[in-house]
């Protein structure tokens, strides 16, 4: 019998592999969701050193960005109007790849709170590990710097959207994952995207790229969506966010909600200018280009809008 262990590189997962390997063959599976600071070769070696017969690292960064982060962005998925979804957005994808590799074999999921490839550490954001319940004490952040670190150097950026998809940053074409990472780096340098919640215990998150993109997307929707559509979409956005937060990614309701949100993005085209400074992402300009289709140019090329049919690689494209 083979047991598949969800391995995030932390002590709980390593202990589980060691224990289970005494009785059966263990396949350690880690899913890379873009945390970006993980030595994958060392993580594999650690799993094998603990007794795993095989260690697999799945590169799911682009899939996570296009199939999970983008729908969350288009649904303006901010929980309780306070912070973006983090772990609940990533766990369904981890479960998907575990099931594909297990192919009916038993799956063991250690309760891991400090794993390097945990669903709570992704390119979209991270849950900050803190055991101090006192919100007066500062947690240790890693995706963002102190708000005063670059107080004398505000950063202005222009984000271009094509049907609700971020396609360029300062005129240079980017993928969804690159948009999150680039904006996360620039916004995080000014302390943007920190969330310290103390309503029921203490929960701390940082998601600079997600927060910058959601801020820009919301403002462009305010400019480009018809009033009744915008009003109804707010209720759809809330339900989508609640559904995913509650662990119901596979609910039959999510796909119809996705379809509505995607259709509502048809005219969400244009540019949003923002300034990152002192812990805030402030929108200073918007211009919409409703209904104007665009082709994507290669990454690294200057972005220019073109008329014509939808590009087949556009994340909103669905084959008929």
BAVO-365204 format. One line per 8 residues: their letters; for each residue z, y, x of N, C-alpha, C. Coordinates in Angstrom, 3 decimals. Atoms other than C-alpha are relative to their C-alpha. Layout:
N
A> Z,Y,X,Z,Y,X,Z,Y,X; ...
This chain:
320
XXXXXXXX> 0.000,-1.191,0.842,0.000,0.000,0.000,0.000,1.243,0.879; 0.063,-1.270,-0.710,-0.822,3.512,1.174,0.612,1.090,-0.859; -0.596,-1.143,0.688,1.152,6.623,0.271,-0.590,1.271,0.595; 0.511,-1.306,-0.426,-0.394,10.081,0.416,1.136,1.007,-0.112; -1.080,-0.990,-0.033,2.098,12.763,1.427,-0.595,1.394,0.078; 0.386,-1.407,-0.063,1.522,16.430,0.649,0.763,0.631,1.155; -0.647,-0.444,-1.235,2.203,17.875,4.078,-0.309,1.459,0.268; 0.177,-1.425,-0.266,2.757,21.581,4.668,0.472,0.386,1.394
XXXXXXXX> -0.417,-0.275,-1.371,4.092,21.251,8.205,1.461,0.337,0.168; -1.419,-0.345,-0.067,7.749,21.880,7.360,0.886,-1.208,0.220; -0.938,1.098,-0.299,10.876,19.801,8.004,0.108,-1.033,-1.113; -0.113,0.971,1.088,11.008,18.210,4.548,-1.173,-0.966,0.013; 1.171,0.863,-0.062,7.458,16.894,4.846,0.030,-0.931,1.191; -0.093,0.843,-1.199,8.023,15.621,8.383,1.009,-1.117,-0.202; -1.017,1.028,0.258,11.181,13.796,7.303,-0.521,-1.042,-0.975; 0.544,0.943,0.977,9.350,12.232,4.350,-0.986,-0.956,0.648
XXXXXXXX> 0.961,0.871,-0.691,6.561,10.923,6.586,0.748,-1.032,0.841; -0.769,0.913,-0.854,9.081,9.415,9.022,0.654,-1.111,-0.829; -0.684,0.980,0.846,10.990,7.695,6.226,-0.983,-0.982,-0.617; 0.954,0.864,0.685,7.957,6.359,4.355,-0.786,-0.878,0.971; 0.799,0.756,-0.972,6.131,5.232,7.517,0.697,-1.271,0.458; -0.704,1.232,-0.357,8.839,2.627,8.107,-0.368,-1.149,-0.934; 0.252,1.021,1.012,7.691,0.789,4.981,-1.470,-0.164,-0.367; 1.392,0.061,0.447,4.002,1.581,4.434,-0.869,0.931,0.830
XXXXXXXX> 0.913,-0.939,-0.661,0.919,3.368,5.730,0.052,1.347,-0.711; -0.111,-1.351,0.546,1.132,7.123,5.257,-1.214,0.820,0.417; 1.057,-0.971,-0.271,-1.750,9.574,4.971,0.554,1.382,-0.317; -0.501,-1.356,0.189,-0.593,13.161,5.471,-1.179,0.920,-0.336; 1.075,-0.900,0.444,-2.699,15.733,3.630,0.529,1.421,-0.076; -0.323,-1.427,0.050,-2.486,19.463,4.246,-1.227,0.740,-0.513; 1.099,-0.781,0.558,-4.586,22.038,2.399,0.111,1.425,0.525; 0.022,-1.338,-0.595,-5.521,25.219,4.249,-0.509,0.998,-1.026
XXXXXXXX> 0.341,-1.008,1.001,-5.487,28.141,1.793,-0.076,1.400,0.601; 0.295,-1.276,-0.639,-6.011,30.864,4.357,1.187,0.778,0.513; -1.140,-0.736,-0.560,-2.540,31.726,5.675,-0.365,0.642,1.328; 0.609,-0.626,-1.162,-4.366,32.306,8.946,0.780,-0.049,1.291; -0.813,-0.019,-1.216,-1.518,31.888,11.429,0.504,-1.399,0.350; -0.431,1.383,-0.163,-1.355,28.095,11.584,-0.883,-0.702,1.025; 0.713,0.826,-0.965,-2.327,25.905,14.544,-0.237,-1.359,-0.658; 0.290,1.204,0.776,-4.068,23.152,12.586,0.034,-1.260,0.857
XXXXXXXX> -0.039,1.167,-0.893,-4.445,20.846,15.584,1.441,-0.421,0.257; -1.415,0.317,-0.227,-0.715,21.079,16.277,0.630,-0.588,-1.254; -0.540,0.534,1.258,0.044,20.445,12.610,-0.408,-1.464,-0.177; 0.441,1.400,0.072,-2.066,17.260,12.668,0.821,-0.870,0.950; -0.752,0.771,-0.991,-0.325,16.098,15.831,1.443,-0.220,-0.443; -1.369,0.124,0.485,3.060,16.758,14.263,0.098,-1.096,-1.055; -0.009,1.025,1.046,2.191,14.600,11.249,-0.163,-1.393,0.596; 0.209,1.303,-0.647,0.896,11.782,13.452,1.234,-0.402,0.803
XXXXXXXX> -1.203,0.282,-0.778,3.962,12.068,15.659,1.160,-0.455,-0.860; -1.060,0.426,0.927,6.167,11.582,12.607,-0.259,-1.396,-0.555; 0.292,1.357,0.441,4.433,8.281,11.892,-1.160,-0.153,-0.956; 1.141,0.110,0.913,1.446,9.098,9.698,-1.123,-0.790,0.657; 1.149,0.751,-0.507,-1.457,6.683,10.088,-1.226,0.892,0.092; 1.127,-0.927,0.017,-3.861,9.515,9.324,0.507,1.359,-0.471; -0.359,-1.363,0.405,-3.559,13.301,9.024,-1.273,0.773,-0.307; 1.200,-0.691,0.468,-6.134,15.277,7.037,0.361,1.433,-0.353
XXXXXXXX> -0.152,-1.401,0.392,-6.401,19.056,6.814,-1.266,0.410,-0.745; 1.132,-0.400,0.835,-8.653,20.235,3.977,-0.180,1.511,0.110; 0.297,-1.432,-0.055,-10.336,23.600,4.506,-0.419,0.457,-1.397; 0.272,-0.428,1.375,-10.088,25.065,1.000,0.023,1.517,-0.137; -0.128,-1.453,0.026,-10.117,28.750,1.933,-1.039,0.657,-0.909; 1.046,-0.624,0.821,-13.472,29.684,0.380,0.133,-0.433,-1.454; -0.181,0.496,1.364,-12.854,27.483,-2.660,1.157,0.714,-0.691; -1.150,-0.694,0.571,-9.463,29.066,-3.201,-0.353,1.444,-0.357
XXXXXXXX> 0.368,-1.395,0.250,-10.897,32.571,-2.915,-0.930,0.131,-1.198; 1.028,-0.144,1.037,-13.892,32.007,-5.204,0.423,-0.554,-1.353; -0.308,0.676,1.260,-12.403,29.679,-7.809,1.405,0.289,-0.542; -1.366,-0.293,0.456,-8.791,30.870,-7.986,0.332,1.484,0.140; -0.326,-1.415,-0.189,-8.331,34.328,-6.464,-0.925,0.906,-0.812; 0.934,-0.860,0.736,-11.483,35.804,-8.039,0.301,0.021,-1.502; -0.404,-0.075,1.409,-10.574,34.763,-11.616,1.303,0.770,-0.205; -1.251,-0.746,0.111,-7.074,36.132,-11.000,-0.254,1.500,0.129
XXXXXXXX> 0.347,-1.409,-0.152,-8.557,39.417,-9.803,-0.669,0.542,-1.255; 0.732,-0.483,1.165,-10.937,39.703,-12.755,0.883,0.048,-1.244; -0.961,-0.039,1.096,-8.027,38.977,-15.113,1.174,0.931,0.305; -1.092,-0.915,-0.391,-5.860,41.559,-13.305,1.350,-0.699,-0.118; -1.156,0.883,0.199,-3.268,38.798,-13.010,1.223,0.514,0.751; -1.252,-0.544,-0.523,-0.028,40.697,-12.430,1.106,-0.447,-0.946; -1.037,0.596,0.842,3.047,38.888,-13.703,1.051,1.039,-0.382; -0.976,-0.954,0.538,5.345,40.964,-15.919,-0.331,1.435,0.409
XXXXXXXX> 0.451,-1.325,-0.444,3.270,43.976,-14.806,0.675,0.446,1.282; -0.759,-0.364,-1.205,5.097,43.792,-11.482,-0.598,-0.539,1.291; 0.467,0.565,-1.262,3.546,41.425,-8.917,-1.081,-1.055,-0.255; 1.070,0.986,0.180,0.471,39.200,-8.398,0.528,-1.425,0.045; -0.297,1.426,-0.124,0.568,35.452,-8.880,-0.184,-0.427,1.452; 0.131,0.496,-1.372,1.108,33.619,-5.599,-0.058,-1.531,-0.026; -0.012,1.464,-0.080,2.222,29.963,-5.506,-0.645,-0.690,-1.181; 0.560,0.647,1.192,1.238,29.143,-9.087,-1.518,0.062,-0.029
XXXXXXXX> 1.460,-0.092,-0.080,-2.328,30.223,-8.297,-0.569,-1.054,0.948; 0.482,0.911,-1.034,-2.584,27.863,-5.327,0.303,-1.467,-0.280; -0.420,1.401,0.172,-0.766,24.709,-6.465,-1.048,-0.874,-0.683; 1.002,0.875,0.625,-3.538,23.437,-8.787,-1.076,-0.473,0.969; 1.026,0.408,-0.957,-6.001,23.400,-5.902,0.552,-1.032,0.979; -0.637,1.007,-0.855,-3.571,21.530,-3.671,0.052,-1.342,-0.719; -0.062,1.233,0.780,-3.053,18.981,-6.437,-1.374,-0.647,-0.144; 1.367,0.530,0.125,-6.810,18.611,-6.891,-0.387,-0.790,1.246
XXXXXXXX> 0.418,0.679,-1.227,-7.371,17.705,-3.233,0.883,-1.192,0.319; -0.854,1.179,-0.164,-4.364,15.401,-3.103,-0.523,-1.167,-0.832; 0.491,1.052,0.891,-5.742,13.472,-6.074,-1.326,-0.567,0.484; 1.298,0.474,-0.493,-9.243,13.287,-4.585,0.180,-0.945,1.185; -0.208,0.837,-1.186,-7.959,11.850,-1.316,0.784,-1.258,-0.345; -0.819,1.167,0.370,-5.378,9.558,-2.917,-0.820,-1.054,-0.735; 0.868,0.921,0.740,-7.975,8.029,-5.246,0.795,-1.126,-0.666; -0.822,0.983,0.706,-5.295,6.306,-7.286,1.228,-0.455,0.742
XXXXXXXX> -1.186,0.381,-0.772,-2.789,5.758,-4.475,1.181,0.892,-0.387; -1.206,-0.776,0.305,0.783,6.992,-4.811,0.002,1.297,0.803; -0.102,-1.301,-0.659,1.319,10.679,-3.975,1.459,0.403,0.070; -1.381,-0.456,-0.191,4.589,11.906,-2.526,-0.028,1.491,0.315; -0.010,-1.460,-0.152,5.378,15.631,-2.793,1.405,0.445,0.412; -1.324,-0.484,-0.432,8.371,16.705,-0.651,0.239,1.421,-0.501; -0.344,-1.370,0.393,10.191,19.819,-1.825,0.097,0.842,1.266; 0.126,-0.736,-1.260,9.070,22.072,0.995,0.081,1.497,-0.254
XXXXXXXX> -0.138,-1.447,0.169,10.217,25.680,1.241,-0.427,0.778,1.234; 0.335,-0.712,-1.237,9.255,26.460,4.847,-1.261,-0.552,0.652; 1.214,0.561,-0.563,5.905,24.760,5.290,-1.024,1.068,0.343; 1.002,-0.967,-0.440,3.202,26.617,7.205,-1.207,0.037,-0.924; 1.133,0.046,0.935,0.553,25.453,4.725,0.488,-0.222,-1.424; -0.531,0.070,1.354,2.705,25.718,1.635,-0.870,0.810,-0.956; 0.711,-0.829,0.988,1.054,26.968,-1.591,0.587,1.401,-0.137; -0.618,-1.325,0.034,3.460,29.887,-1.236,-0.408,0.867,1.189
XXXXXXXX> 0.533,-0.786,-1.121,1.579,31.048,1.898,-1.514,-0.145,-0.007; 1.453,0.064,0.125,-2.075,31.816,1.232,-0.608,1.344,0.395; 0.655,-1.276,-0.297,-4.663,34.490,1.919,0.265,1.029,-1.094; -0.252,-0.902,1.124,-3.813,35.977,-1.522,1.387,0.642,0.090; -1.345,-0.532,-0.117,-0.122,36.431,-0.705,0.983,-1.081,0.404; -1.015,0.983,-0.400,3.124,34.758,0.230,1.331,0.326,-0.652; -1.388,-0.162,0.413,6.607,34.181,-1.074,0.833,0.104,1.266; -0.807,-0.239,-1.189,9.060,35.550,1.471,1.276,-0.827,-0.097
XXXXXXXX> -1.179,0.864,-0.028,11.771,33.089,2.447,1.245,0.846,0.241; -1.239,-0.750,-0.157,15.120,34.785,1.855,1.136,-0.730,-0.698; -1.186,0.639,0.584,18.545,33.308,1.263,1.059,1.040,-0.358; -0.950,-1.077,0.277,20.247,36.684,0.895,-0.257,0.550,-1.400; 0.231,-0.459,1.360,20.692,37.523,-2.797,0.162,1.508,-0.184; -0.276,-1.426,0.122,21.619,41.146,-2.072,-1.274,0.805,0.246; 1.246,-0.755,-0.177,18.563,43.384,-2.676,0.143,1.219,0.905; -0.191,-1.103,-0.936,20.137,46.033,-0.434,-0.476,-0.384,1.395
XXXXXXXX> 0.386,0.480,-1.327,19.367,43.879,2.604,-1.500,-0.272,0.054; 1.448,0.111,-0.127,15.796,43.910,3.857,-0.420,-1.413,0.397; 0.531,1.311,-0.411,13.878,40.608,3.970,-0.931,0.166,1.197; 0.916,-0.011,-1.138,11.634,39.669,6.883,-1.419,-0.214,-0.516; 1.390,0.077,0.447,7.987,40.390,6.071,-0.906,-0.358,1.172; 0.958,0.321,-1.059,4.981,39.120,8.000,-1.422,0.456,-0.333; 1.333,-0.456,0.382,1.893,40.198,6.000,-0.081,1.528,-0.036; -0.029,-1.452,0.140,2.988,43.844,5.830,0.933,0.608,1.044
XXXXXXXX> -0.848,-0.746,-0.918,4.470,46.450,8.141,0.874,0.962,-0.795; -0.866,-0.985,0.643,7.206,48.953,7.386,-0.833,1.190,-0.471; 0.786,-1.093,0.586,5.991,51.823,5.211,-0.118,1.192,0.942; 0.038,-1.134,-0.920,6.762,54.285,8.021,-0.789,-0.288,1.270; 0.640,0.388,-1.259,4.850,52.383,10.704,-1.242,0.835,0.312; 1.232,-0.774,-0.201,1.592,54.300,10.195,-0.031,1.217,-0.917; -0.134,-1.093,0.951,2.852,57.235,8.170,-0.887,1.187,0.352; 0.836,-1.124,-0.415,0.772,59.706,10.200,-1.487,-0.335,0.015
XXXXXXXX> 1.406,0.417,-0.056,-2.471,57.749,9.796,-0.420,-0.665,-1.294; 0.472,0.595,1.255,-3.466,57.248,6.132,-1.394,-0.587,0.166; 1.260,0.741,-0.139,-6.393,54.852,5.711,-0.784,0.065,-1.307; 0.857,-0.079,1.186,-9.232,55.570,3.269,-1.036,-1.115,0.046; 0.927,1.122,0.077,-11.405,52.688,2.100,-0.773,0.084,-1.302; 0.816,0.075,1.210,-14.237,52.227,-0.395,-0.341,-1.466,-0.257; 0.275,1.384,0.390,-14.506,48.898,-2.231,-1.102,0.010,-1.053; 1.127,0.093,0.925,-17.762,48.000,-3.998,0.102,-1.291,-0.803
XXXXXXXX> -0.046,1.150,0.900,-17.778,45.681,-7.010,-1.356,-0.198,-0.661; 1.194,0.375,0.748,-20.698,43.851,-8.588,0.423,-1.001,-1.067; -0.470,0.810,1.112,-19.789,42.492,-12.031,1.386,-0.593,0.252; -1.387,0.387,-0.210,-16.137,42.388,-11.132,0.270,-0.754,1.279; -0.159,0.717,-1.267,-16.728,40.721,-7.760,0.005,1.010,1.139; 0.038,-0.889,-1.161,-15.751,42.611,-4.591,-1.064,-0.482,0.984; 1.133,0.435,-0.829,-18.955,42.527,-2.536,-0.148,0.801,1.279; 0.105,-0.793,-1.227,-18.494,45.234,0.086,1.267,0.811,0.212
XXXXXXXX> -1.102,-0.871,-0.413,-15.804,47.110,1.981,-0.573,1.024,0.964; 0.589,-1.085,-0.787,-16.865,50.481,3.368,-1.480,-0.258,0.286; 1.437,0.195,-0.103,-20.476,49.512,2.763,-0.436,-1.274,0.673; 0.376,1.240,-0.675,-20.373,46.212,4.650,0.281,-1.185,-0.900; -0.107,1.146,0.894,-20.997,43.045,2.680,1.099,-0.962,0.440; -1.076,0.951,-0.269,-18.063,40.651,2.416,-0.006,-1.081,-1.064; -0.299,1.021,0.994,-17.230,37.396,0.705,1.312,0.382,-0.688; -1.274,-0.275,0.674,-14.285,37.315,-1.693,1.159,-0.187,0.978
XXXXXXXX> -1.083,0.257,-0.954,-12.073,35.783,1.000,0.092,1.112,1.031; -0.013,-1.078,-0.997,-13.109,38.430,3.516,0.515,1.302,-0.595; -0.505,-1.214,0.646,-12.433,41.219,1.016,1.522,-0.029,-0.061; -1.458,0.126,0.085,-8.886,39.908,0.483,0.629,0.202,1.373; -0.587,-0.063,-1.334,-8.236,39.534,4.207,-0.130,1.386,0.623; 0.195,-1.324,-0.600,-9.739,42.851,5.297,0.906,1.037,-0.663; -0.843,-0.960,0.699,-7.971,44.848,2.624,1.476,-0.319,0.209; -1.380,0.375,-0.265,-4.794,42.867,3.214,0.476,0.533,1.339
XXXXXXXX> -0.355,-0.506,-1.322,-4.817,43.823,6.873,0.200,1.508,-0.035; -0.070,-1.468,0.008,-5.469,47.509,6.189,1.106,0.520,-0.915; -1.075,-0.428,0.903,-3.163,47.854,3.190,1.363,-0.401,0.549; -1.267,0.474,-0.545,-0.456,45.778,4.850,0.509,0.854,1.136; -0.404,-0.876,-1.096,-0.449,48.139,7.834,0.764,1.220,-0.495; -0.703,-1.135,0.587,0.950,50.760,5.447,1.094,-0.442,-0.981; -1.081,0.502,0.851,3.498,48.550,3.696,-0.376,-0.178,-1.450; 0.457,0.188,1.380,1.358,48.130,0.567,0.130,-1.473,-0.381
XXXXXXXX> -0.017,1.360,0.500,1.969,45.029,-1.533,1.290,-0.747,0.219; -1.310,0.643,-0.099,5.693,44.359,-1.125,0.665,0.009,-1.374; -0.631,0.120,1.314,7.599,43.111,-4.167,1.344,-0.709,0.162; -1.353,0.534,-0.137,11.365,42.590,-4.089,0.641,0.030,-1.380; -0.440,0.108,1.385,12.568,41.337,-7.473,1.399,-0.585,-0.060; -1.379,0.455,0.086,16.191,40.897,-8.440,0.458,-0.092,-1.442; -0.355,0.101,1.414,16.129,40.228,-12.166,0.788,-1.273,-0.294; -0.674,1.284,0.201,17.184,36.545,-12.090,0.088,-0.672,1.362
XXXXXXXX> -0.005,0.369,-1.390,18.331,35.815,-8.591,-0.860,0.983,0.756; 0.851,-0.886,-0.796,16.131,37.296,-5.878,-1.269,-0.721,0.387; 1.300,0.530,-0.394,12.425,36.672,-5.354,-0.764,1.114,0.706; 0.700,-0.993,-0.804,10.435,38.472,-2.665,-1.398,-0.512,0.305; 1.397,0.357,-0.258,6.660,38.465,-2.305,-0.667,1.129,0.774; 0.887,-1.017,-0.562,4.033,40.257,-0.261,-1.445,-0.464,-0.179; 1.394,0.322,0.308,0.389,40.361,-1.285,-0.838,1.272,0.124; 0.689,-1.283,-0.167,-1.307,43.422,0.226,-1.465,-0.023,-0.416
XXXXXXXX> 1.404,0.074,0.381,-4.902,42.262,-0.200,-0.188,-0.149,-1.489; 0.082,0.196,1.449,-4.355,41.060,-3.745,0.309,1.293,-0.734; -0.411,-1.221,0.703,-2.587,44.270,-4.746,-1.053,1.100,0.140; 1.040,-1.010,-0.200,-5.263,46.514,-3.222,-1.204,-0.276,-0.890; 1.169,0.347,0.809,-8.064,44.638,-4.988,0.273,0.159,-1.491; -0.322,-0.131,1.422,-6.306,44.480,-8.357,0.084,1.473,-0.385; -0.087,-1.435,0.268,-5.548,48.202,-8.142,-1.389,0.606,-0.155; 1.362,-0.537,0.059,-9.201,49.006,-7.448,-0.746,-0.524,-1.225
XXXXXXXX> 0.719,0.611,1.120,-10.526,46.573,-10.067,0.448,0.586,-1.330; -0.511,-0.594,1.232,-8.272,47.929,-12.806,-0.597,1.393,-0.236; 0.515,-1.361,0.141,-9.439,51.475,-12.127,-1.486,0.005,-0.347; 1.428,0.060,0.319,-13.103,50.489,-12.215,-0.214,-0.490,-1.429; 0.075,0.421,1.401,-12.579,48.626,-15.497,0.309,1.159,-0.943; -0.330,-1.151,0.836,-10.956,51.748,-16.934,-1.196,0.932,-0.169; 1.167,-0.890,0.034,-14.163,53.598,-16.115,-1.187,-0.634,-0.696; 1.255,0.636,0.409,-16.769,51.012,-17.124,0.072,-0.819,-1.283
XXXXXXXX> -0.089,0.828,1.203,-15.408,48.948,-20.039,0.080,0.865,-1.250; -0.094,-0.655,1.311,-15.904,50.018,-23.650,1.444,-0.136,-0.495; -1.423,-0.107,0.334,-12.557,50.975,-25.235,0.540,-1.231,-0.726; -0.490,1.163,0.749,-12.234,48.092,-27.745,0.023,-1.247,0.874; 0.045,1.144,-0.909,-13.289,45.540,-25.135,1.153,0.074,0.997; -1.084,-0.160,-0.970,-10.810,46.955,-22.621,1.348,-0.306,-0.636; -1.272,0.221,0.686,-7.993,46.878,-25.169,0.232,-1.493,-0.250; -0.155,1.426,0.273,-8.636,43.262,-26.171,0.146,-0.787,1.299
XXXXXXXX> -0.083,0.717,-1.274,-9.119,42.184,-22.563,1.410,0.046,0.579; -1.370,-0.068,-0.499,-5.597,43.348,-21.740,0.842,-1.164,-0.531; -0.748,1.128,0.566,-4.198,40.702,-24.095,-0.474,-1.321,0.602; 0.531,1.210,-0.640,-6.499,38.054,-22.611,0.535,-0.115,1.422; -0.525,0.006,-1.369,-5.418,39.042,-19.102,1.449,-0.488,0.036; -1.410,0.410,0.032,-1.749,38.660,-20.017,0.132,-1.494,-0.272; -0.103,1.432,0.335,-2.299,35.221,-21.583,-0.475,-0.860,1.159; 0.503,0.746,-1.157,-4.340,34.037,-18.587,1.090,-0.068,1.070
XXXXXXXX> -1.041,-0.074,-1.030,-1.582,35.154,-16.223,1.193,-0.887,-0.362; -1.128,0.829,0.445,1.159,33.488,-18.284,-0.340,-1.481,0.114; 0.436,1.391,-0.026,-0.832,30.264,-18.521,0.064,-0.569,1.414; 0.021,0.464,-1.382,-1.339,29.970,-14.773,1.410,-0.017,0.583; -1.377,-0.049,-0.504,2.230,31.015,-13.980,0.822,-1.175,-0.513; -0.745,1.106,0.596,3.528,28.306,-16.319,-0.506,-1.369,0.439; 0.502,1.262,-0.527,1.592,25.632,-14.424,-1.012,-0.692,-0.881; 0.940,0.581,0.967,-1.062,25.138,-17.108,-1.443,0.292,0.381
XXXXXXXX> 1.367,-0.241,-0.470,-4.177,25.551,-14.977,-1.002,-0.907,-0.687; 0.922,0.956,0.626,-5.703,22.461,-16.584,0.018,0.075,-1.518; -0.012,-0.162,1.457,-4.972,23.655,-20.115,-1.403,0.242,-0.529; 1.329,-0.253,0.584,-8.059,23.564,-22.385,-0.205,1.458,-0.400; 0.143,-1.419,0.339,-7.360,27.228,-23.123,-0.520,0.824,1.165; 0.346,-0.854,-1.135,-7.963,28.476,-19.584,-1.492,0.238,0.128; 1.449,-0.181,-0.188,-11.718,27.877,-19.425,-0.601,0.975,-0.999; 0.500,-1.047,0.914,-12.467,29.840,-22.634,0.478,1.397,0.382
XXXXXXXX> -0.474,-1.301,-0.465,-10.277,32.647,-21.316,-0.804,0.459,1.211; 0.833,-0.311,-1.168,-12.166,32.494,-18.010,-1.372,0.511,-0.429; 1.338,-0.365,0.451,-15.468,32.687,-19.872,-0.017,1.413,-0.587; -0.075,-1.350,0.575,-14.386,35.779,-21.813,0.129,1.045,1.109; -0.226,-0.962,-1.076,-13.110,37.533,-18.702,-1.265,0.182,0.823; 1.221,-0.074,-0.804,-16.272,36.685,-16.760,-1.076,0.799,-0.717; 1.007,-0.742,0.769,-18.499,37.998,-19.557,0.352,1.483,-0.052; -0.426,-1.401,0.060,-16.436,41.198,-19.731,-0.294,0.750,1.293
XXXXXXXX> 0.258,-0.645,-1.292,-17.272,41.850,-16.070,-1.440,0.488,0.154; 1.432,-0.287,-0.128,-20.979,42.394,-16.773,-0.277,1.428,0.466; 0.245,-1.396,-0.351,-20.711,46.178,-16.421,1.033,0.565,0.967; -1.011,-0.472,-0.949,-17.845,46.339,-13.933,-0.647,0.056,1.387; 0.763,-0.191,-1.231,-20.096,47.591,-11.160,0.229,1.418,0.505; -0.177,-1.330,-0.557,-19.496,50.488,-8.824,0.917,0.003,1.200; -0.814,-0.200,-1.191,-17.306,51.882,-6.061,1.343,0.608,-0.373; -1.339,-0.572,0.155,-13.599,52.653,-5.854,0.477,0.444,1.378
XXXXXXXX> -0.550,-0.528,-1.255,-12.178,54.875,-3.124,1.517,0.019,-0.098; -1.459,0.061,-0.024,-8.542,54.292,-2.182,0.524,0.502,1.336; -0.709,-0.363,-1.219,-6.063,55.613,0.347,1.274,-0.837,0.080; -1.228,0.741,-0.257,-3.362,53.373,1.829,0.919,0.888,0.825; -0.903,-0.903,-0.708,-0.325,55.379,2.847,1.405,-0.114,-0.579; -1.389,-0.032,0.422,3.438,55.143,2.708,0.374,-1.033,-1.051; -0.337,1.074,0.926,3.574,51.841,0.823,-0.779,-0.001,-1.295; 0.745,-0.107,1.259,1.082,52.852,-1.872,-1.503,-0.102,0.246
XXXXXXXX> 1.466,0.004,0.031,-2.573,52.194,-2.652,-0.411,0.947,-1.122; 0.289,-1.055,0.964,-3.768,55.368,-4.373,-1.512,0.145,-0.158; 1.427,-0.163,0.280,-7.182,55.550,-6.040,-0.320,1.491,-0.040; 0.368,-1.411,-0.078,-8.861,58.864,-5.198,-1.413,0.268,-0.507; 1.342,-0.207,0.530,-12.330,58.269,-6.627,-0.585,-1.277,-0.559; 0.667,1.149,0.623,-14.408,55.996,-8.871,-1.400,0.433,-0.422; 1.328,-0.238,0.559,-18.085,55.759,-9.712,-0.568,-1.329,-0.469; 0.502,1.230,0.588,-19.581,53.183,-12.008,-1.507,-0.039,-0.011
XXXXXXXX> 1.437,0.231,0.102,-23.058,51.699,-12.059,-0.206,-1.130,-0.989; -0.014,1.049,1.023,-22.852,49.748,-15.323,-1.378,-0.598,-0.187; 1.229,0.711,0.307,-25.474,47.104,-15.848,-0.976,-0.118,1.142; 0.936,0.043,-1.116,-27.024,47.434,-12.426,0.206,-1.262,0.814; -0.113,1.262,-0.729,-27.678,44.020,-10.913,-0.175,0.250,1.491; 0.088,-0.177,-1.442,-27.325,43.595,-7.155,-0.253,-1.349,0.667; 0.105,1.158,-0.876,-28.400,41.126,-4.490,1.003,0.180,1.130; -0.916,-0.072,-1.122,-25.932,40.283,-1.750,-0.768,-0.129,1.293
XXXXXXXX> 0.600,0.093,-1.326,-26.979,40.927,1.808,0.934,-0.781,0.924; -0.834,0.820,-0.878,-25.723,38.852,4.753,1.245,0.742,0.445; -1.235,-0.586,-0.501,-22.167,39.416,5.929,-0.292,0.707,1.317; 0.224,-0.774,-1.209,-22.119,42.082,8.606,-1.106,1.024,-0.144; 1.041,-0.989,0.265,-25.115,43.963,7.179,0.547,1.066,-0.928; -0.398,-1.048,0.906,-24.706,47.302,5.443,-0.425,-0.364,-1.407; 0.266,0.388,1.385,-24.517,46.803,1.691,-0.786,1.081,-0.716; 0.775,-0.924,0.811,-27.162,48.409,-0.525,-0.313,-0.675,-1.331
XXXXXXXX> 0.307,0.588,1.304,-27.577,47.849,-4.266,-1.494,-0.133,-0.192; 1.402,0.230,0.297,-30.901,46.376,-5.344,-0.127,-0.428,-1.449; 0.242,0.479,1.351,-32.348,45.831,-8.781,-0.647,-1.367,0.075; 0.620,1.320,0.021,-33.510,42.392,-9.808,0.890,-1.026,-0.650; -0.749,1.075,0.625,-32.246,39.028,-10.947,1.268,-0.292,0.784; -1.268,0.353,-0.625,-28.771,37.732,-10.214,-0.227,-0.974,1.143; 0.106,0.876,-1.162,-28.451,36.162,-6.791,0.721,-1.321,-0.289; -0.639,1.288,0.327,-27.680,32.405,-7.046,1.329,-0.226,0.701
XXXXXXXX> -1.264,0.167,-0.721,-24.816,32.742,-4.536,1.084,0.956,-0.514; -0.990,-0.917,0.557,-23.069,35.443,-6.570,1.104,-0.812,-0.677; -1.091,0.825,0.549,-19.585,34.120,-7.508,0.026,-0.072,-1.518; 0.038,0.056,1.459,-20.205,34.955,-11.176,-1.164,-0.814,-0.538; 1.170,0.742,0.454,-23.433,32.978,-11.251,0.390,-1.391,-0.452; -0.210,1.365,0.504,-23.348,29.801,-13.332,-1.357,-0.590,-0.328; 1.284,0.645,0.247,-26.270,27.414,-13.336,-0.144,-0.364,-1.459; 0.230,0.320,1.407,-27.828,26.946,-16.754,-0.337,-1.472,-0.170
